Amino acid sequence: MERLIPLILLGLAVFFWLRTRRKTAAYLASYESPASGVREGDERRDPPAPAA
């Protein structure tokens, strides 16, 4: 049983690491996709600051 606990913890760590990698890749792909309304070559810009 004492050898099983570290294996379970290691398995959980690998599972969460892989899940995070997959979600991060999906987020980056959606951010860079041309379907987001940003034309190729355009940069995302912050809105202009209000004039004081």
Secondary structure, DSSP 8 states (H G I E B T S, - for coil): -TTHHHHHHHHHHHHHHHHHHHHHHHHHHHHH-GGGS--TT-----------
